[in-house]
């Protein structure tokens, strides 16, 4: 009877240990850059931004083209597997500057607020430099 109890306890302990290791492995897989949006996701992002900033048709088209080009460039950098953090930050800064060049002064202020409200939650990161 004692051997059966000991066996059950050991099995439970092993299962718990495996469960913890599995959870940690999943968490490691979730780190890194977010997935690159596809065309329909980009369209949704631009529509949301357009509604928030009250973009005209020309601005919306320019914004869609800019977002598409940005994410294509970002995708190429990520696929090259050589994308130091500083390079990615520079790409983001360039993108935001290009977005602002399309906007009026008032829209630029609204864009700043929009970006702060929609920035990803901070999570621990590992330097890739």
Buried (B, 14 or more C-beta within 10 A) or exposed (E): EEEEEEEEEEEEEEEEEEEEEEEEEEEEEEEEEEEBBEEEEBBEBBBEBBEBBEBEEEBBEBBBEBBBEBBEEBEEBBEEEEBEEEEBEEBEEEBBEBBBEBBBEEBBEBBEEBEEEEEEEEEEEEEBE
